[in-house]
Amino acid sequence: MQEGTREEVRKSRENSKRHGQNLSMPLTIMKARNWLMSHDRRPRSEATWYR
């Protein structure tokens, strides 16, 4: 299970680089995720833009 999770993380990081997202701000990303989770009445497409 952990290997699969690591693979997913690696893929998501590659996707983020492809989209030009800044991975040196993990706290900001975590805050954005927490905010989106607490406001998940939004459409799914908006809530998952950061992937």
PDB file of N, CA, C and O in Angstrom:
ATOM      1  N   MET A   1       0.831  -1.205   0.000  1.00  0.00           N
ATOM      2  CA  MET A   1       0.000   0.000   0.000  1.00  0.00           C
ATOM      3  C   MET A   1       0.870   1.260   0.000  1.00  0.00           C
ATOM      4  O   MET A   1       0.569   2.225  -0.703  1.00  0.00           O
ATOM      5  N   GLN A   2       1.946   1.248   0.789  1.00  0.00           N
ATOM      6  CA  GLN A   2       2.813   2.430   0.828  1.00  0.00           C
ATOM      7  C   GLN A   2       3.505   2.655  -0.514  1.00  0.00           C
ATOM      8  O   GLN A   2       3.656   3.796  -0.950  1.00  0.00           O
ATOM      9  N   GLU A   3       3.926   1.568  -1.170  1.00  0.00           N
ATOM     10  CA  GLU A   3       4.588   1.729  -2.471  1.00  0.00           C
ATOM     11  C   GLU A   3       3.645   2.385  -3.467  1.00  0.00           C
ATOM     12  O   GLU A   3       4.049   3.278  -4.213  1.00  0.00           O
ATOM     13  N   GLY A   4       2.389   1.945  -3.481  1.00  0.00           N
ATOM     14  CA  GLY A   4       1.416   2.547  -4.385  1.00  0.00           C
ATOM     15  C   GLY A   4       1.230   4.023  -4.077  1.00  0.00           C
ATOM     16  O   GLY A   4       1.126   4.851  -4.982  1.00  0.00           O
ATOM     17  N   THR A   5       1.189   4.347  -2.770  1.00  0.00           N
ATOM     18  CA  THR A   5       1.019   5.747  -2.393  1.00  0.00           C
ATOM     19  C   THR A   5       2.215   6.564  -2.847  1.00  0.00           C
ATOM     20  O   THR A   5       2.054   7.670  -3.364  1.00  0.00           O
ATOM     21  N   ARG A   6       3.416   6.026  -2.658  1.00  0.00           N
ATOM     22  CA  ARG A   6       4.616   6.753  -3.095  1.00  0.00           C
ATOM     23  C   ARG A   6       4.580   6.986  -4.601  1.00  0.00           C
ATOM     24  O   ARG A   6       4.923   8.066  -5.082  1.00  0.00           O
ATOM     25  N   GLU A   7       4.165   5.975  -5.328  1.00  0.00           N
ATOM     26  CA  GLU A   7       4.078   6.102  -6.792  1.00  0.00           C
ATOM     27  C   GLU A   7       3.087   7.204  -7.165  1.00  0.00           C
ATOM     28  O   GLU A   7       3.343   8.001  -8.067  1.00  0.00           O
ATOM     29  N   GLU A   8       1.950   7.240  -6.461  1.00  0.00           N
ATOM     30  CA  GLU A   8       0.962   8.288  -6.738  1.00  0.00           C
ATOM     31  C   GLU A   8       1.539   9.661  -6.430  1.00  0.00           C
ATOM     32  O   GLU A   8       1.341  10.607  -7.193  1.00  0.00           O
ATOM     33  N   VAL A   9       2.252   9.773  -5.315  1.00  0.00           N
ATOM     34  CA  VAL A   9       2.854  11.060  -4.957  1.00  0.00           C
ATOM     35  C   VAL A   9       3.853  11.483  -6.018  1.00  0.00           C
ATOM     36  O   VAL A   9       3.883  12.645  -6.424  1.00  0.00           O
ATOM     37  N   ARG A  10       4.680  10.531  -6.473  1.00  0.00           N
ATOM     38  CA  ARG A  10       5.675  10.855  -7.495  1.00  0.00           C
ATOM     39  C   ARG A  10       4.985  11.332  -8.775  1.00  0.00           C
ATOM     40  O   ARG A  10       5.414  12.309  -9.389  1.00  0.00           O
ATOM     41  N   LYS A  11       3.925  10.645  -9.170  1.00  0.00           N
ATOM     42  CA  LYS A  11       3.204  11.036 -10.382  1.00  0.00           C
ATOM     43  C   LYS A  11       2.577  12.412 -10.202  1.00  0.00           C
ATOM     44  O   LYS A  11       2.636  13.243 -11.108  1.00  0.00           O
ATOM     45  N   SER A  12       1.975  12.660  -9.038  1.00  0.00           N
ATOM     46  CA  SER A  12       1.328  13.956  -8.832  1.00  0.00           C
ATOM     47  C   SER A  12       2.367  15.073  -8.826  1.00  0.00           C
ATOM     48  O   SER A  12       2.087  16.179  -9.287  1.00  0.00           O
ATOM     49  N   ARG A  13       3.572  14.793  -8.307  1.00  0.00           N
ATOM     50  CA  ARG A  13       4.630  15.806  -8.333  1.00  0.00           C
ATOM     51  C   ARG A  13       5.057  16.083  -9.771  1.00  0.00           C
ATOM     52  O   ARG A  13       5.269  17.237 -10.141  1.00  0.00           O
ATOM     53  N   GLU A  14       5.185  15.035 -10.585  1.00  0.00           N
ATOM     54  CA  GLU A  14       5.542  15.238 -11.992  1.00  0.00           C
ATOM     55  C   GLU A  14       4.460  16.053 -12.693  1.00  0.00           C
ATOM     56  O   GLU A  14       4.768  16.942 -13.486  1.00  0.00           O
ATOM     57  N   ASN A  15       3.203  15.754 -12.404  1.00  0.00           N
ATOM     58  CA  ASN A  15       2.105  16.512 -13.006  1.00  0.00           C
ATOM     59  C   ASN A  15       2.173  17.971 -12.573  1.00  0.00           C
ATOM     60  O   ASN A  15       1.946  18.870 -13.383  1.00  0.00           O
ATOM     61  N   SER A  16       2.484  18.213 -11.300  1.00  0.00           N
ATOM     62  CA  SER A  16       2.569  19.584 -10.811  1.00  0.00           C
ATOM     63  C   SER A  16       3.676  20.341 -11.530  1.00  0.00           C
ATOM     64  O   SER A  16       3.495  21.497 -11.915  1.00  0.00           O
ATOM     65  N   LYS A  17       4.830  19.687 -11.713  1.00  0.00           N
ATOM     66  CA  LYS A  17       5.923  20.342 -12.437  1.00  0.00           C
ATOM     67  C   LYS A  17       5.479  20.677 -13.857  1.00  0.00           C
ATOM     68  O   LYS A  17       5.776  21.756 -14.371  1.00  0.00           O
ATOM     69  N   ARG A  18       4.769  19.750 -14.482  1.00  0.00           N
ATOM     70  CA  ARG A  18       4.301  19.958 -15.843  1.00  0.00           C
ATOM     71  C   ARG A  18       3.385  21.179 -15.907  1.00  0.00           C
ATOM     72  O   ARG A  18       3.397  21.919 -16.891  1.00  0.00           O
ATOM     73  N   HIS A  19       2.594  21.385 -14.860  1.00  0.00           N
ATOM     74  CA  HIS A  19       1.657  22.510 -14.838  1.00  0.00           C
ATOM     75  C   HIS A  19       2.297  23.768 -14.256  1.00  0.00           C
ATOM     76  O   HIS A  19       1.628  24.793 -14.123  1.00  0.00           O
ATOM     77  N   GLY A  20       3.582  23.705 -13.907  1.00  0.00           N
ATOM     78  CA  GLY A  20       4.288  24.884 -13.428  1.00  0.00           C
ATOM     79  C   GLY A  20       3.921  25.290 -12.017  1.00  0.00           C
ATOM     80  O   GLY A  20       4.083  26.456 -11.657  1.00  0.00           O
ATOM     81  N   GLN A  21       3.432  24.367 -11.208  1.00  0.00           N
ATOM     82  CA  GLN A  21       3.090  24.708  -9.826  1.00  0.00           C
ATOM     83  C   GLN A  21       4.349  24.689  -8.963  1.00  0.00           C
ATOM     84  O   GLN A  21       5.287  23.938  -9.228  1.00  0.00           O
ATOM     85  N   ASN A  22       4.354  25.515  -7.943  1.00  0.00           N
ATOM     86  CA  ASN A  22       5.527  25.650  -7.078  1.00  0.00           C
ATOM     87  C   ASN A  22       5.431  24.655  -5.924  1.00  0.00           C
ATOM     88  O   ASN A  22       4.609  24.823  -5.024  1.00  0.00           O
ATOM     89  N   LEU A  23       6.277  23.611  -5.951  1.00  0.00           N
ATOM     90  CA  LEU A  23       6.218  22.579  -4.913  1.00  0.00           C
ATOM     91  C   LEU A  23       7.034  22.952  -3.682  1.00  0.00           C
ATOM     92  O   LEU A  23       7.118  22.162  -2.741  1.00  0.00           O
ATOM     93  N   SER A  24       7.640  24.142  -3.669  1.00  0.00           N
ATOM     94  CA  SER A  24       8.421  24.547  -2.502  1.00  0.00           C
ATOM     95  C   SER A  24       7.537  25.225  -1.459  1.00  0.00           C
ATOM     96  O   SER A  24       8.053  25.783  -0.491  1.00  0.00           O
ATOM     97  N   MET A  25       6.210  25.187  -1.636  1.00  0.00           N
ATOM     98  CA  MET A  25       5.304  25.783  -0.661  1.00  0.00           C
ATOM     99  C   MET A  25       4.294  24.756  -0.165  1.00  0.00           C
ATOM    100  O   MET A  25       3.091  24.945  -0.342  1.00  0.00           O
ATOM    101  N   PRO A  26       4.767  23.652   0.465  1.00  0.00           N
ATOM    102  CA  PRO A  26       3.842  22.605   0.906  1.00  0.00           C
ATOM    103  C   PRO A  26       2.824  23.097   1.921  1.00  0.00           C
ATOM    104  O   PRO A  26       1.686  22.629   1.924  1.00  0.00           O
ATOM    105  N   LEU A  27       3.212  24.042   2.791  1.00  0.00           N
ATOM    106  CA  LEU A  27       2.268  24.549   3.789  1.00  0.00           C
ATOM    107  C   LEU A  27       1.106  25.257   3.111  1.00  0.00           C
ATOM    108  O   LEU A  27      -0.047  25.092   3.509  1.00  0.00           O
ATOM    109  N   THR A  28       1.411  26.040   2.095  1.00  0.00           N
ATOM    110  CA  THR A  28       0.345  26.739   1.373  1.00  0.00           C
ATOM    111  C   THR A  28      -0.586  25.738   0.712  1.00  0.00           C
ATOM    112  O   THR A  28      -1.804  25.912   0.712  1.00  0.00           O
ATOM    113  N   ILE A  29       0.001  24.682   0.144  1.00  0.00           N
ATOM    114  CA  ILE A  29      -0.815  23.652  -0.503  1.00  0.00           C
ATOM    115  C   ILE A  29      -1.691  22.955   0.533  1.00  0.00           C
ATOM    116  O   ILE A  29      -2.866  22.691   0.279  1.00  0.00           O
ATOM    117  N   MET A  30      -1.120  22.655   1.701  1.00  0.00           N
ATOM    118  CA  MET A  30      -1.895  22.006   2.753  1.00  0.00           C
ATOM    119  C   MET A  30      -3.038  22.907   3.202  1.00  0.00           C
ATOM    120  O   MET A  30      -4.161  22.441   3.392  1.00  0.00           O
ATOM    121  N   LYS A  31      -2.752  24.207   3.373  1.00  0.00           N
ATOM    122  CA  LYS A  31      -3.806  25.138   3.783  1.00  0.00           C
ATOM    123  C   LYS A  31      -4.900  25.200   2.731  1.00  0.00           C
ATOM    124  O   LYS A  31      -6.087  25.217   3.058  1.00  0.00           O
ATOM    125  N   ALA A  32      -4.492  25.234   1.458  1.00  0.00           N
ATOM    126  CA  ALA A  32      -5.486  25.270   0.383  1.00  0.00           C
ATOM    127  C   ALA A  32      -6.344  24.010   0.415  1.00  0.00           C
ATOM    128  O   ALA A  32      -7.560  24.077   0.237  1.00  0.00           O
ATOM    129  N   ARG A  33      -5.709  22.860   0.641  1.00  0.00           N
ATOM    130  CA  ARG A  33      -6.467  21.602   0.706  1.00  0.00           C
ATOM    131  C   ARG A  33      -7.443  21.630   1.864  1.00  0.00           C
ATOM    132  O   ARG A  33      -8.608  21.263   1.709  1.00  0.00           O
ATOM    133  N   ASN A  34      -6.965  22.070   3.042  1.00  0.00           N
ATOM    134  CA  ASN A  34      -7.851  22.128   4.204  1.00  0.00           C
ATOM    135  C   ASN A  34      -9.012  23.074   3.945  1.00  0.00           C
ATOM    136  O   ASN A  34     -10.152  22.780   4.305  1.00  0.00           O
ATOM    137  N   TRP A  35      -8.720  24.225   3.314  1.00  0.00           N
ATOM    138  CA  TRP A  35      -9.778  25.193   3.021  1.00  0.00           C
ATOM    139  C   TRP A  35     -10.795  24.584   2.066  1.00  0.00           C
ATOM    140  O   TRP A  35     -12.003  24.728   2.253  1.00  0.00           O
ATOM    141  N   LEU A  36     -10.286  23.895   1.027  1.00  0.00           N
ATOM    142  CA  LEU A  36     -11.195  23.292   0.053  1.00  0.00           C
ATOM    143  C   LEU A  36     -12.036  22.195   0.706  1.00  0.00           C
ATOM    144  O   LEU A  36     -13.219  22.054   0.398  1.00  0.00           O
ATOM    145  N   MET A  37     -11.424  21.413   1.612  1.00  0.00           N
ATOM    146  CA  MET A  37     -12.178  20.357   2.283  1.00  0.00           C
ATOM    147  C   MET A  37     -13.279  20.956   3.146  1.00  0.00           C
ATOM    148  O   MET A  37     -14.367  20.389   3.242  1.00  0.00           O
ATOM    149  N   SER A  38     -13.005  22.103   3.779  1.00  0.00           N
ATOM    150  CA  SER A  38     -14.010  22.713   4.645  1.00  0.00           C
ATOM    151  C   SER A  38     -15.038  23.497   3.834  1.00  0.00           C
ATOM    152  O   SER A  38     -16.042  23.950   4.384  1.00  0.00           O
ATOM    153  N   HIS A  39     -14.799  23.661   2.537  1.00  0.00           N
ATOM    154  CA  HIS A  39     -15.751  24.357   1.664  1.00  0.00           C
ATOM    155  C   HIS A  39     -16.118  23.452   0.484  1.00  0.00           C
ATOM    156  O   HIS A  39     -16.224  23.914  -0.652  1.00  0.00           O
ATOM    157  N   ASP A  40     -16.311  22.149   0.768  1.00  0.00           N
ATOM    158  CA  ASP A  40     -16.482  21.213  -0.343  1.00  0.00           C
ATOM    159  C   ASP A  40     -17.898  21.224  -0.904  1.00  0.00           C
ATOM    160  O   ASP A  40     -18.333  20.235  -1.494  1.00  0.00           O
ATOM    161  N   ARG A  41     -18.621  22.324  -0.731  1.00  0.00           N
ATOM    162  CA  ARG A  41     -19.879  22.490  -1.452  1.00  0.00           C
ATOM    163  C   ARG A  41     -19.600  22.939  -2.885  1.00  0.00           C
ATOM    164  O   ARG A  41     -20.500  22.967  -3.724  1.00  0.00           O
ATOM    165  N   ARG A  42     -18.330  23.291  -3.154  1.00  0.00           N
ATOM    166  CA  ARG A  42     -17.947  23.729  -4.500  1.00  0.00           C
ATOM    167  C   ARG A  42     -18.007  22.556  -5.481  1.00  0.00           C
ATOM    168  O   ARG A  42     -18.013  21.397  -5.065  1.00  0.00           O
ATOM    169  N   PRO A  43     -18.052  22.854  -6.776  1.00  0.00           N
ATOM    170  CA  PRO A  43     -17.988  21.784  -7.784  1.00  0.00           C
ATOM    171  C   PRO A  43     -16.679  21.012  -7.675  1.00  0.00           C
ATOM    172  O   PRO A  43     -15.648  21.580  -7.313  1.00  0.00           O
ATOM    173  N   ARG A  44     -16.718  19.741  -7.981  1.00  0.00           N
ATOM    174  CA  ARG A  44     -15.540  18.882  -7.841  1.00  0.00           C
ATOM    175  C   ARG A  44     -14.383  19.390  -8.709  1.00  0.00           C
ATOM    176  O   ARG A  44     -13.227  19.325  -8.292  1.00  0.00           O
ATOM    177  N   SER A  45     -14.679  19.889  -9.898  1.00  0.00           N
ATOM    178  CA  SER A  45     -13.607  20.337 -10.789  1.00  0.00           C
ATOM    179  C   SER A  45     -12.837  21.499 -10.158  1.00  0.00           C
ATOM    180  O   SER A  45     -11.621  21.591 -10.321  1.00  0.00           O
ATOM    181  N   GLU A  46     -13.531  22.386  -9.440  1.00  0.00           N
ATOM    182  CA  GLU A  46     -12.838  23.488  -8.778  1.00  0.00           C
ATOM    183  C   GLU A  46     -12.029  22.976  -7.588  1.00  0.00           C
ATOM    184  O   GLU A  46     -10.925  23.455  -7.331  1.00  0.00           O
ATOM    185  N   ALA A  47     -12.577  22.008  -6.869  1.00  0.00           N
ATOM    186  CA  ALA A  47     -11.926  21.533  -5.651  1.00  0.00           C
ATOM    187  C   ALA A  47     -10.648  20.759  -5.948  1.00  0.00           C
ATOM    188  O   ALA A  47      -9.800  20.624  -5.065  1.00  0.00           O
ATOM    189  N   THR A  48     -10.485  20.247  -7.170  1.00  0.00           N
ATOM    190  CA  THR A  48      -9.318  19.412  -7.470  1.00  0.00           C
ATOM    191  C   THR A  48      -8.368  20.083  -8.447  1.00  0.00           C
ATOM    192  O   THR A  48      -7.559  19.400  -9.075  1.00  0.00           O
ATOM    193  N   TRP A  49      -8.439  21.390  -8.594  1.00  0.00           N
ATOM    194  CA  TRP A  49      -7.580  22.081  -9.575  1.00  0.00           C
ATOM    195  C   TRP A  49      -6.104  21.924  -9.238  1.00  0.00           C
ATOM    196  O   TRP A  49      -5.257  21.986 -10.128  1.00  0.00           O
ATOM    197  N   TYR A  50      -5.784  21.719  -7.947  1.00  0.00           N
ATOM    198  CA  TYR A  50      -4.381  21.736  -7.530  1.00  0.00           C
ATOM    199  C   TYR A  50      -3.668  20.422  -7.829  1.00  0.00           C
ATOM    200  O   TYR A  50      -2.458  20.331  -7.623  1.00  0.00           O
ATOM    201  N   ARG A  51      -4.378  19.401  -8.308  1.00  0.00           N
ATOM    202  CA  ARG A  51      -3.732  18.108  -8.553  1.00  0.00           C
ATOM    203  C   ARG A  51      -2.838  18.154  -9.770  1.00  0.00           C
ATOM    204  O   ARG A  51      -2.218  17.150 -10.119  1.00  0.00           O
TER     205      ARG A  51
END
